[in-house]
């Protein structure tokens, strides 16, 4: 989702649609593929990262704010990309992953 948000910000900044749309569509295709795998395979547990999920919400909120108001400078579009690289690097270097057990629903 962070890649999709950055692609949308890049579209707004460069006024170009092709490359950001390809990046966003690729990220969305990976998301859809993961969701499809999740529903078909129905794993017993999945790995989640609460911190990355919380930061994802902040990126989405930031995008909504920037797209609703005129940005005073180009740094409003560049800074999130730099922060995303740092955040993704830290999340890869320090593992905050947790296993989440999926319980089958009880028959009614």
Jmol script that loads the backbone (N, CA, C; Angstrom):
load data "model"
ATOM      1  N   UNK A   1       0.826  -1.195   0.000  1.00  0.00           N
ATOM      2  CA  UNK A   1       0.000   0.000   0.000  1.00  0.00           C
ATOM      3  C   UNK A   1       0.868   1.255   0.000  1.00  0.00           C
ATOM      4  N   UNK A   2       2.006   1.192   0.661  1.00  0.00           N
ATOM      5  CA  UNK A   2       2.901   2.348   0.677  1.00  0.00           C
ATOM      6  C   UNK A   2       3.378   2.650  -0.749  1.00  0.00           C
ATOM      7  N   UNK A   3       3.667   1.624  -1.528  1.00  0.00           N
ATOM      8  CA  UNK A   3       4.105   1.829  -2.910  1.00  0.00           C
ATOM      9  C   UNK A   3       2.980   2.442  -3.746  1.00  0.00           C
ATOM     10  N   UNK A   4       1.750   2.028  -3.529  1.00  0.00           N
ATOM     11  CA  UNK A   4       0.616   2.600  -4.259  1.00  0.00           C
ATOM     12  C   UNK A   4       0.461   4.078  -3.906  1.00  0.00           C
ATOM     13  N   UNK A   5       0.561   4.418  -2.624  1.00  0.00           N
ATOM     14  CA  UNK A   5       0.447   5.821  -2.203  1.00  0.00           C
ATOM     15  C   UNK A   5       1.569   6.654  -2.810  1.00  0.00           C
ATOM     16  N   UNK A   6       2.792   6.124  -2.802  1.00  0.00           N
ATOM     17  CA  UNK A   6       3.901   6.870  -3.398  1.00  0.00           C
ATOM     18  C   UNK A   6       3.716   7.024  -4.902  1.00  0.00           C
ATOM     19  N   UNK A   7       3.146   6.042  -5.555  1.00  0.00           N
ATOM     20  CA  UNK A   7       2.872   6.157  -6.990  1.00  0.00           C
ATOM     21  C   UNK A   7       1.851   7.258  -7.257  1.00  0.00           C
ATOM     22  N   UNK A   8       0.830   7.335  -6.432  1.00  0.00           N
ATOM     23  CA  UNK A   8      -0.174   8.395  -6.597  1.00  0.00           C
ATOM     24  C   UNK A   8       0.435   9.773  -6.337  1.00  0.00           C
ATOM     25  N   UNK A   9       1.308   9.884  -5.335  1.00  0.00           N
ATOM     26  CA  UNK A   9       1.986  11.156  -5.080  1.00  0.00           C
ATOM     27  C   UNK A   9       2.905  11.522  -6.242  1.00  0.00           C
ATOM     28  N   UNK A  10       3.569  10.516  -6.815  1.00  0.00           N
ATOM     29  CA  UNK A  10       4.441  10.769  -7.954  1.00  0.00           C
ATOM     30  C   UNK A  10       3.639  11.239  -9.165  1.00  0.00           C
ATOM     31  N   UNK A  11       2.435  10.692  -9.340  1.00  0.00           N
ATOM     32  CA  UNK A  11       1.557  11.165 -10.422  1.00  0.00           C
ATOM     33  C   UNK A  11       1.211  12.635 -10.235  1.00  0.00           C
ATOM     34  N   UNK A  12       0.893  13.007  -9.005  1.00  0.00           N
ATOM     35  CA  UNK A  12       0.519  14.401  -8.738  1.00  0.00           C
ATOM     36  C   UNK A  12       1.704  15.338  -8.914  1.00  0.00           C
ATOM     37  N   UNK A  13       2.894  14.884  -8.553  1.00  0.00           N
ATOM     38  CA  UNK A  13       4.069  15.746  -8.629  1.00  0.00           C
ATOM     39  C   UNK A  13       4.558  15.933 -10.065  1.00  0.00           C
ATOM     40  N   UNK A  14       4.680  14.839 -10.807  1.00  0.00           N
ATOM     41  CA  UNK A  14       5.256  14.923 -12.154  1.00  0.00           C
ATOM     42  C   UNK A  14       4.244  15.234 -13.238  1.00  0.00           C
ATOM     43  N   UNK A  15       2.963  15.107 -12.949  1.00  0.00           N
ATOM     44  CA  UNK A  15       1.904  15.279 -13.944  1.00  0.00           C
ATOM     45  C   UNK A  15       2.062  14.286 -15.099  1.00  0.00           C
ATOM     46  N   UNK A  16       2.768  13.192 -14.849  1.00  0.00           N
ATOM     47  CA  UNK A  16       2.916  12.085 -15.797  1.00  0.00           C
ATOM     48  C   UNK A  16       2.104  10.930 -15.240  1.00  0.00           C
ATOM     49  N   UNK A  17       1.496  10.152 -16.105  1.00  0.00           N
ATOM     50  CA  UNK A  17       0.637   9.086 -15.623  1.00  0.00           C
ATOM     51  C   UNK A  17       1.223   7.704 -15.862  1.00  0.00           C
ATOM     52  N   UNK A  18       1.984   7.506 -16.915  1.00  0.00           N
ATOM     53  CA  UNK A  18       2.367   6.167 -17.343  1.00  0.00           C
ATOM     54  C   UNK A  18       3.212   5.407 -16.320  1.00  0.00           C
ATOM     55  N   UNK A  19       4.378   5.910 -15.956  1.00  0.00           N
ATOM     56  CA  UNK A  19       5.262   5.168 -15.050  1.00  0.00           C
ATOM     57  C   UNK A  19       4.670   4.993 -13.652  1.00  0.00           C
ATOM     58  N   UNK A  20       4.119   6.048 -13.021  1.00  0.00           N
ATOM     59  CA  UNK A  20       3.500   5.824 -11.711  1.00  0.00           C
ATOM     60  C   UNK A  20       2.313   4.864 -11.771  1.00  0.00           C
ATOM     61  N   UNK A  21       1.562   4.904 -12.866  1.00  0.00           N
ATOM     62  CA  UNK A  21       0.425   3.993 -12.998  1.00  0.00           C
ATOM     63  C   UNK A  21       0.904   2.550 -13.121  1.00  0.00           C
ATOM     64  N   UNK A  22       1.996   2.326 -13.840  1.00  0.00           N
ATOM     65  CA  UNK A  22       2.554   0.978 -13.953  1.00  0.00           C
ATOM     66  C   UNK A  22       3.037   0.488 -12.589  1.00  0.00           C
ATOM     67  N   UNK A  23       3.735   1.352 -11.852  1.00  0.00           N
ATOM     68  CA  UNK A  23       4.217   0.975 -10.509  1.00  0.00           C
ATOM     69  C   UNK A  23       3.051   0.686  -9.572  1.00  0.00           C
ATOM     70  N   UNK A  24       2.063   1.545  -9.568  1.00  0.00           N
ATOM     71  CA  UNK A  24       0.893   1.349  -8.709  1.00  0.00           C
ATOM     72  C   UNK A  24       0.104   0.114  -9.091  1.00  0.00           C
ATOM     73  N   UNK A  25      -0.051  -0.128 -10.387  1.00  0.00           N
ATOM     74  CA  UNK A  25      -0.781  -1.309 -10.840  1.00  0.00           C
ATOM     75  C   UNK A  25      -0.030  -2.589 -10.490  1.00  0.00           C
ATOM     76  N   UNK A  26       1.291  -2.565 -10.594  1.00  0.00           N
ATOM     77  CA  UNK A  26       2.088  -3.734 -10.216  1.00  0.00           C
ATOM     78  C   UNK A  26       1.955  -4.016  -8.726  1.00  0.00           C
ATOM     79  N   UNK A  27       2.047  -2.977  -7.905  1.00  0.00           N
ATOM     80  CA  UNK A  27       1.887  -3.163  -6.458  1.00  0.00           C
ATOM     81  C   UNK A  27       0.480  -3.665  -6.135  1.00  0.00           C
ATOM     82  N   UNK A  28      -0.521  -3.132  -6.814  1.00  0.00           N
ATOM     83  CA  UNK A  28      -1.887  -3.588  -6.579  1.00  0.00           C
ATOM     84  C   UNK A  28      -2.073  -5.027  -7.041  1.00  0.00           C
ATOM     85  N   UNK A  29      -1.406  -5.417  -8.134  1.00  0.00           N
ATOM     86  CA  UNK A  29      -1.485  -6.804  -8.606  1.00  0.00           C
ATOM     87  C   UNK A  29      -0.865  -7.761  -7.584  1.00  0.00           C
ATOM     88  N   UNK A  30       0.251  -7.347  -6.970  1.00  0.00           N
ATOM     89  CA  UNK A  30       0.844  -8.173  -5.916  1.00  0.00           C
ATOM     90  C   UNK A  30      -0.109  -8.293  -4.724  1.00  0.00           C
ATOM     91  N   UNK A  31      -0.761  -7.194  -4.380  1.00  0.00           N
ATOM     92  CA  UNK A  31      -1.719  -7.215  -3.283  1.00  0.00           C
ATOM     93  C   UNK A  31      -2.890  -8.133  -3.601  1.00  0.00           C
ATOM     94  N   UNK A  32      -3.411  -8.034  -4.811  1.00  0.00           N
ATOM     95  CA  UNK A  32      -4.533  -8.886  -5.211  1.00  0.00           C
ATOM     96  C   UNK A  32      -4.111 -10.353  -5.262  1.00  0.00           C
ATOM     97  N   UNK A  33      -2.904 -10.627  -5.739  1.00  0.00           N
ATOM     98  CA  UNK A  33      -2.403 -11.998  -5.774  1.00  0.00           C
ATOM     99  C   UNK A  33      -2.253 -12.583  -4.383  1.00  0.00           C
ATOM    100  N   UNK A  34      -1.760 -11.771  -3.447  1.00  0.00           N
ATOM    101  CA  UNK A  34      -1.634 -12.229  -2.066  1.00  0.00           C
ATOM    102  C   UNK A  34      -3.005 -12.503  -1.470  1.00  0.00           C
ATOM    103  N   UNK A  35      -3.960 -11.635  -1.725  1.00  0.00           N
ATOM    104  CA  UNK A  35      -5.318 -11.844  -1.213  1.00  0.00           C
ATOM    105  C   UNK A  35      -5.938 -13.102  -1.804  1.00  0.00           C
ATOM    106  N   UNK A  36      -5.727 -13.304  -3.110  1.00  0.00           N
ATOM    107  CA  UNK A  36      -6.242 -14.498  -3.768  1.00  0.00           C
ATOM    108  C   UNK A  36      -5.614 -15.758  -3.170  1.00  0.00           C
ATOM    109  N   UNK A  37      -4.288 -15.719  -2.954  1.00  0.00           N
ATOM    110  CA  UNK A  37      -3.596 -16.854  -2.337  1.00  0.00           C
ATOM    111  C   UNK A  37      -4.146 -17.115  -0.933  1.00  0.00           C
ATOM    112  N   UNK A  38      -4.391 -16.046  -0.199  1.00  0.00           N
ATOM    113  CA  UNK A  38      -4.891 -16.182   1.172  1.00  0.00           C
ATOM    114  C   UNK A  38      -6.244 -16.872   1.196  1.00  0.00           C
ATOM    115  N   UNK A  39      -7.142 -16.508   0.285  1.00  0.00           N
ATOM    116  CA  UNK A  39      -8.478 -17.100   0.275  1.00  0.00           C
ATOM    117  C   UNK A  39      -8.479 -18.526  -0.268  1.00  0.00           C
ATOM    118  N   UNK A  40      -7.589 -18.829  -1.207  1.00  0.00           N
ATOM    119  CA  UNK A  40      -7.554 -20.172  -1.786  1.00  0.00           C
ATOM    120  C   UNK A  40      -6.815 -21.153  -0.875  1.00  0.00           C
ATOM    121  N   UNK A  41      -5.632 -20.795  -0.401  1.00  0.00           N
ATOM    122  CA  UNK A  41      -4.806 -21.704   0.387  1.00  0.00           C
ATOM    123  C   UNK A  41      -5.295 -21.829   1.822  1.00  0.00           C
ATOM    124  N   UNK A  42      -5.821 -20.770   2.385  1.00  0.00           N
ATOM    125  CA  UNK A  42      -6.297 -20.720   3.766  1.00  0.00           C
ATOM    126  C   UNK A  42      -5.236 -21.243   4.738  1.00  0.00           C
ATOM    127  N   UNK A  43      -4.150 -20.473   4.887  1.00  0.00           N
ATOM    128  CA  UNK A  43      -3.063 -20.927   5.769  1.00  0.00           C
ATOM    129  C   UNK A  43      -3.503 -20.942   7.231  1.00  0.00           C
ATOM    130  N   UNK A  44      -2.791 -21.733   8.039  1.00  0.00           N
ATOM    131  CA  UNK A  44      -3.105 -21.807   9.466  1.00  0.00           C
ATOM    132  C   UNK A  44      -2.665 -20.556  10.206  1.00  0.00           C
ATOM    133  N   UNK A  45      -1.622 -19.901   9.693  1.00  0.00           N
ATOM    134  CA  UNK A  45      -1.147 -18.661  10.306  1.00  0.00           C
ATOM    135  C   UNK A  45      -0.501 -17.790   9.255  1.00  0.00           C
ATOM    136  N   UNK A  46      -0.488 -16.499   9.516  1.00  0.00           N
ATOM    137  CA  UNK A  46       0.167 -15.543   8.635  1.00  0.00           C
ATOM    138  C   UNK A  46       1.095 -14.674   9.478  1.00  0.00           C
ATOM    139  N   UNK A  47       2.034 -14.056   8.824  1.00  0.00           N
ATOM    140  CA  UNK A  47       2.982 -13.169   9.493  1.00  0.00           C
ATOM    141  C   UNK A  47       2.502 -11.732   9.271  1.00  0.00           C
ATOM    142  N   UNK A  48       2.356 -10.989  10.361  1.00  0.00           N
ATOM    143  CA  UNK A  48       1.911  -9.597  10.272  1.00  0.00           C
ATOM    144  C   UNK A  48       2.920  -8.692  10.975  1.00  0.00           C
ATOM    145  N   UNK A  49       2.909  -7.427  10.615  1.00  0.00           N
ATOM    146  CA  UNK A  49       3.777  -6.428  11.215  1.00  0.00           C
ATOM    147  C   UNK A  49       2.891  -5.233  11.569  1.00  0.00           C
ATOM    148  N   UNK A  50       2.568  -5.096  12.845  1.00  0.00           N
ATOM    149  CA  UNK A  50       1.655  -4.032  13.278  1.00  0.00           C
ATOM    150  C   UNK A  50       2.240  -2.647  13.057  1.00  0.00           C
ATOM    151  N   UNK A  51       3.536  -2.485  13.261  1.00  0.00           N
ATOM    152  CA  UNK A  51       4.144  -1.162  13.091  1.00  0.00           C
ATOM    153  C   UNK A  51       4.065  -0.699  11.642  1.00  0.00           C
ATOM    154  N   UNK A  52       4.357  -1.611  10.720  1.00  0.00           N
ATOM    155  CA  UNK A  52       4.283  -1.256   9.309  1.00  0.00           C
ATOM    156  C   UNK A  52       2.840  -0.962   8.900  1.00  0.00           C
ATOM    157  N   UNK A  53       1.898  -1.672   9.479  1.00  0.00           N
ATOM    158  CA  UNK A  53       0.481  -1.408   9.186  1.00  0.00           C
ATOM    159  C   UNK A  53       0.060  -0.039   9.703  1.00  0.00           C
ATOM    160  N   UNK A  54       0.544   0.343  10.875  1.00  0.00           N
ATOM    161  CA  UNK A  54       0.224   1.663  11.411  1.00  0.00           C
ATOM    162  C   UNK A  54       0.827   2.775  10.552  1.00  0.00           C
ATOM    163  N   UNK A  55       2.059   2.569  10.103  1.00  0.00           N
ATOM    164  CA  UNK A  55       2.710   3.563   9.250  1.00  0.00           C
ATOM    165  C   UNK A  55       1.989   3.660   7.912  1.00  0.00           C
ATOM    166  N   UNK A  56       1.477   2.554   7.430  1.00  0.00           N
ATOM    167  CA  UNK A  56       0.702   2.538   6.190  1.00  0.00           C
ATOM    168  C   UNK A  56      -0.511   3.467   6.309  1.00  0.00           C
ATOM    169  N   UNK A  57      -1.182   3.423   7.438  1.00  0.00           N
ATOM    170  CA  UNK A  57      -2.315   4.316   7.666  1.00  0.00           C
ATOM    171  C   UNK A  57      -1.907   5.773   7.663  1.00  0.00           C
ATOM    172  N   UNK A  58      -0.735   6.077   8.212  1.00  0.00           N
ATOM    173  CA  UNK A  58      -0.245   7.456   8.213  1.00  0.00           C
ATOM    174  C   UNK A  58       0.077   7.931   6.794  1.00  0.00           C
ATOM    175  N   UNK A  59       0.640   7.048   5.968  1.00  0.00           N
ATOM    176  CA  UNK A  59       0.904   7.410   4.575  1.00  0.00           C
ATOM    177  C   UNK A  59      -0.401   7.698   3.839  1.00  0.00           C
ATOM    178  N   UNK A  60      -1.409   6.897   4.083  1.00  0.00           N
ATOM    179  CA  UNK A  60      -2.696   7.114   3.432  1.00  0.00           C
ATOM    180  C   UNK A  60      -3.300   8.448   3.865  1.00  0.00           C
ATOM    181  N   UNK A  61      -3.245   8.745   5.158  1.00  0.00           N
ATOM    182  CA  UNK A  61      -3.750  10.022   5.661  1.00  0.00           C
ATOM    183  C   UNK A  61      -2.966  11.187   5.064  1.00  0.00           C
ATOM    184  N   UNK A  62      -1.652  11.046   4.981  1.00  0.00           N
ATOM    185  CA  UNK A  62      -0.814  12.096   4.387  1.00  0.00           C
ATOM    186  C   UNK A  62      -1.209  12.333   2.935  1.00  0.00           C
ATOM    187  N   UNK A  63      -1.418  11.249   2.184  1.00  0.00           N
ATOM    188  CA  UNK A  63      -1.828  11.402   0.783  1.00  0.00           C
ATOM    189  C   UNK A  63      -3.150  12.144   0.676  1.00  0.00           C
ATOM    190  N   UNK A  64      -4.110  11.811   1.524  1.00  0.00           N
ATOM    191  CA  UNK A  64      -5.409  12.489   1.477  1.00  0.00           C
ATOM    192  C   UNK A  64      -5.271  13.969   1.782  1.00  0.00           C
ATOM    193  N   UNK A  65      -4.423  14.312   2.733  1.00  0.00           N
ATOM    194  CA  UNK A  65      -4.222  15.726   3.079  1.00  0.00           C
ATOM    195  C   UNK A  65      -3.544  16.475   1.942  1.00  0.00           C
ATOM    196  N   UNK A  66      -2.478  15.879   1.392  1.00  0.00           N
ATOM    197  CA  UNK A  66      -1.743  16.557   0.316  1.00  0.00           C
ATOM    198  C   UNK A  66      -2.588  16.683  -0.947  1.00  0.00           C
ATOM    199  N   UNK A  67      -3.391  15.664  -1.241  1.00  0.00           N
ATOM    200  CA  UNK A  67      -4.206  15.752  -2.454  1.00  0.00           C
ATOM    201  C   UNK A  67      -5.381  16.710  -2.293  1.00  0.00           C
ATOM    202  N   UNK A  68      -5.812  16.975  -1.074  1.00  0.00           N
ATOM    203  CA  UNK A  68      -6.941  17.884  -0.850  1.00  0.00           C
ATOM    204  C   UNK A  68      -6.513  19.344  -0.799  1.00  0.00           C
ATOM    205  N   UNK A  69      -5.245  19.590  -0.501  1.00  0.00           N
ATOM    206  CA  UNK A  69      -4.760  20.963  -0.401  1.00  0.00           C
ATOM    207  C   UNK A  69      -3.618  21.167  -1.389  1.00  0.00           C
ATOM    208  N   UNK A  70      -3.439  22.376  -1.867  1.00  0.00           N
ATOM    209  CA  UNK A  70      -2.298  22.616  -2.757  1.00  0.00           C
ATOM    210  C   UNK A  70      -0.986  22.577  -1.965  1.00  0.00           C
ATOM    211  N   UNK A  71      -0.037  21.806  -2.448  1.00  0.00           N
ATOM    212  CA  UNK A  71       1.248  21.683  -1.753  1.00  0.00           C
ATOM    213  C   UNK A  71       2.091  22.926  -2.015  1.00  0.00           C
ATOM    214  N   UNK A  72       2.670  23.523  -0.963  1.00  0.00           N
ATOM    215  CA  UNK A  72       3.445  24.744  -1.154  1.00  0.00           C
ATOM    216  C   UNK A  72       4.780  24.537  -1.879  1.00  0.00           C
ATOM    217  N   UNK A  73       5.333  23.323  -1.814  1.00  0.00           N
ATOM    218  CA  UNK A  73       6.599  23.072  -2.502  1.00  0.00           C
ATOM    219  C   UNK A  73       6.681  21.615  -2.933  1.00  0.00           C
ATOM    220  N   UNK A  74       7.714  21.319  -3.707  1.00  0.00           N
ATOM    221  CA  UNK A  74       7.896  19.961  -4.204  1.00  0.00           C
ATOM    222  C   UNK A  74       8.290  18.987  -3.103  1.00  0.00           C
ATOM    223  N   UNK A  75       8.779  19.470  -1.990  1.00  0.00           N
ATOM    224  CA  UNK A  75       9.212  18.589  -0.904  1.00  0.00           C
ATOM    225  C   UNK A  75       8.053  17.853  -0.261  1.00  0.00           C
ATOM    226  N   UNK A  76       6.850  18.347  -0.449  1.00  0.00           N
ATOM    227  CA  UNK A  76       5.671  17.641   0.065  1.00  0.00           C
ATOM    228  C   UNK A  76       5.476  16.318  -0.661  1.00  0.00           C
ATOM    229  N   UNK A  77       6.025  16.219  -1.861  1.00  0.00           N
ATOM    230  CA  UNK A  77       5.931  14.984  -2.645  1.00  0.00           C
ATOM    231  C   UNK A  77       7.193  14.127  -2.528  1.00  0.00           C
ATOM    232  N   UNK A  78       8.344  14.761  -2.330  1.00  0.00           N
ATOM    233  CA  UNK A  78       9.618  14.041  -2.279  1.00  0.00           C
ATOM    234  C   UNK A  78       9.865  13.423  -0.905  1.00  0.00           C
ATOM    235  N   UNK A  79       9.522  14.117   0.160  1.00  0.00           N
ATOM    236  CA  UNK A  79       9.794  13.641   1.520  1.00  0.00           C
ATOM    237  C   UNK A  79       9.146  12.288   1.830  1.00  0.00           C
ATOM    238  N   UNK A  80       7.891  12.029   1.437  1.00  0.00           N
ATOM    239  CA  UNK A  80       7.319  10.711   1.732  1.00  0.00           C
ATOM    240  C   UNK A  80       8.068   9.569   1.062  1.00  0.00           C
ATOM    241  N   UNK A  81       8.597   9.805  -0.133  1.00  0.00           N
ATOM    242  CA  UNK A  81       9.366   8.756  -0.810  1.00  0.00           C
ATOM    243  C   UNK A  81      10.639   8.451  -0.039  1.00  0.00           C
ATOM    244  N   UNK A  82      11.308   9.485   0.457  1.00  0.00           N
ATOM    245  CA  UNK A  82      12.524   9.268   1.251  1.00  0.00           C
ATOM    246  C   UNK A  82      12.191   8.563   2.563  1.00  0.00           C
ATOM    247  N   UNK A  83      11.115   8.981   3.212  1.00  0.00           N
ATOM    248  CA  UNK A  83      10.710   8.321   4.455  1.00  0.00           C
ATOM    249  C   UNK A  83      10.314   6.871   4.224  1.00  0.00           C
ATOM    250  N   UNK A  84       9.666   6.591   3.085  1.00  0.00           N
ATOM    251  CA  UNK A  84       9.258   5.217   2.787  1.00  0.00           C
ATOM    252  C   UNK A  84      10.465   4.302   2.626  1.00  0.00           C
ATOM    253  N   UNK A  85      11.512   4.802   1.981  1.00  0.00           N
ATOM    254  CA  UNK A  85      12.725   3.992   1.828  1.00  0.00           C
ATOM    255  C   UNK A  85      13.331   3.703   3.189  1.00  0.00           C
ATOM    256  N   UNK A  86      13.419   4.708   4.038  1.00  0.00           N
ATOM    257  CA  UNK A  86      13.982   4.522   5.377  1.00  0.00           C
ATOM    258  C   UNK A  86      13.122   3.564   6.200  1.00  0.00           C
ATOM    259  N   UNK A  87      11.818   3.740   6.151  1.00  0.00           N
ATOM    260  CA  UNK A  87      10.901   2.893   6.925  1.00  0.00           C
ATOM    261  C   UNK A  87      10.965   1.441   6.462  1.00  0.00           C
ATOM    262  N   UNK A  88      10.971   1.225   5.164  1.00  0.00           N
ATOM    263  CA  UNK A  88      11.045  -0.149   4.656  1.00  0.00           C
ATOM    264  C   UNK A  88      12.402  -0.781   4.973  1.00  0.00           C
ATOM    265  N   UNK A  89      13.475  -0.001   4.926  1.00  0.00           N
ATOM    266  CA  UNK A  89      14.790  -0.528   5.291  1.00  0.00           C
ATOM    267  C   UNK A  89      14.825  -0.929   6.764  1.00  0.00           C
ATOM    268  N   UNK A  90      14.295  -0.088   7.634  1.00  0.00           N
ATOM    269  CA  UNK A  90      14.275  -0.407   9.065  1.00  0.00           C
ATOM    270  C   UNK A  90      13.395  -1.622   9.332  1.00  0.00           C
ATOM    271  N   UNK A  91      12.266  -1.718   8.646  1.00  0.00           N
ATOM    272  CA  UNK A  91      11.384  -2.873   8.881  1.00  0.00           C
ATOM    273  C   UNK A  91      12.017  -4.168   8.384  1.00  0.00           C
ATOM    274  N   UNK A  92      12.898  -4.093   7.386  1.00  0.00           N
ATOM    275  CA  UNK A  92      13.616  -5.285   6.948  1.00  0.00           C
ATOM    276  C   UNK A  92      14.773  -5.615   7.880  1.00  0.00           C
ATOM    277  N   UNK A  93      15.425  -4.589   8.423  1.00  0.00           N
ATOM    278  CA  UNK A  93      16.577  -4.816   9.293  1.00  0.00           C
ATOM    279  C   UNK A  93      16.162  -5.273  10.700  1.00  0.00           C
ATOM    280  N   UNK A  94      15.125  -4.664  11.251  1.00  0.00           N
ATOM    281  CA  UNK A  94      14.623  -5.037  12.573  1.00  0.00           C
ATOM    282  C   UNK A  94      13.271  -5.702  12.388  1.00  0.00           C
ATOM    283  N   UNK A  95      13.211  -6.940  12.771  1.00  0.00           N
ATOM    284  CA  UNK A  95      11.988  -7.695  12.533  1.00  0.00           C
ATOM    285  C   UNK A  95      10.975  -7.452  13.652  1.00  0.00           C
ATOM    286  N   UNK A  96       9.844  -6.881  13.264  1.00  0.00           N
ATOM    287  CA  UNK A  96       8.729  -6.710  14.188  1.00  0.00           C
ATOM    288  C   UNK A  96       7.577  -7.628  13.789  1.00  0.00           C
ATOM    289  N   UNK A  97       7.912  -8.679  13.051  1.00  0.00           N
ATOM    290  CA  UNK A  97       6.895  -9.593  12.559  1.00  0.00           C
ATOM    291  C   UNK A  97       6.363 -10.479  13.677  1.00  0.00           C
ATOM    292  N   UNK A  98       5.079 -10.755  13.590  1.00  0.00           N
ATOM    293  CA  UNK A  98       4.421 -11.636  14.556  1.00  0.00           C
ATOM    294  C   UNK A  98       3.588 -12.652  13.786  1.00  0.00           C
ATOM    295  N   UNK A  99       3.570 -13.865  14.280  1.00  0.00           N
ATOM    296  CA  UNK A  99       2.727 -14.890  13.675  1.00  0.00           C
ATOM    297  C   UNK A  99       1.314 -14.737  14.230  1.00  0.00           C
ATOM    298  N   UNK A 100       0.363 -14.730  13.352  1.00  0.00           N
ATOM    299  CA  UNK A 100      -1.043 -14.606  13.736  1.00  0.00           C
ATOM    300  C   UNK A 100      -1.739 -15.893  13.338  1.00  0.00           C
ATOM    301  N   UNK A 101      -2.227 -16.623  14.333  1.00  0.00           N
ATOM    302  CA  UNK A 101      -2.906 -17.880  14.062  1.00  0.00           C
ATOM    303  C   UNK A 101      -4.341 -17.623  13.624  1.00  0.00           C
ATOM    304  N   UNK A 102      -4.724 -18.257  12.557  1.00  0.00           N
ATOM    305  CA  UNK A 102      -6.079 -18.117  12.023  1.00  0.00           C
ATOM    306  C   UNK A 102      -6.872 -19.336  12.490  1.00  0.00           C
ATOM    307  N   UNK A 103      -7.877 -19.077  13.267  1.00  0.00           N
ATOM    308  CA  UNK A 103      -8.697 -20.168  13.795  1.00  0.00           C
ATOM    309  C   UNK A 103      -9.841 -20.447  12.833  1.00  0.00           C
ATOM    310  N   UNK A 104     -10.075 -21.716  12.519  1.00  0.00           N
ATOM    311  CA  UNK A 104     -11.243 -22.019  11.677  1.00  0.00           C
ATOM    312  C   UNK A 104     -12.530 -21.708  12.444  1.00  0.00           C
ATOM    313  N   UNK A 105     -13.519 -21.245  11.729  1.00  0.00           N
ATOM    314  CA  UNK A 105     -14.776 -20.911  12.380  1.00  0.00           C
ATOM    315  C   UNK A 105     -15.494 -22.190  12.816  1.00  0.00           C
ATOM    316  N   UNK A 106     -16.117 -22.109  13.957  1.00  0.00           N
ATOM    317  CA  UNK A 106     -16.835 -23.267  14.502  1.00  0.00           C
ATOM    318  C   UNK A 106     -18.148 -23.470  13.753  1.00  0.00           C
ATOM    319  N   UNK A 107     -18.533 -24.696  13.492  1.00  0.00           N
ATOM    320  CA  UNK A 107     -19.822 -24.926  12.804  1.00  0.00           C
ATOM    321  C   UNK A 107     -20.994 -24.487  13.690  1.00  0.00           C
ATOM    322  N   UNK A 108     -21.991 -23.970  13.036  1.00  0.00           N
ATOM    323  CA  UNK A 108     -23.145 -23.466  13.815  1.00  0.00           C
ATOM    324  C   UNK A 108     -24.315 -24.379  13.683  1.00  0.00           C
TER     325      UNK A 108
END
end "model"
wireframe off; spacefill off
backbone 0.3
color backbone group
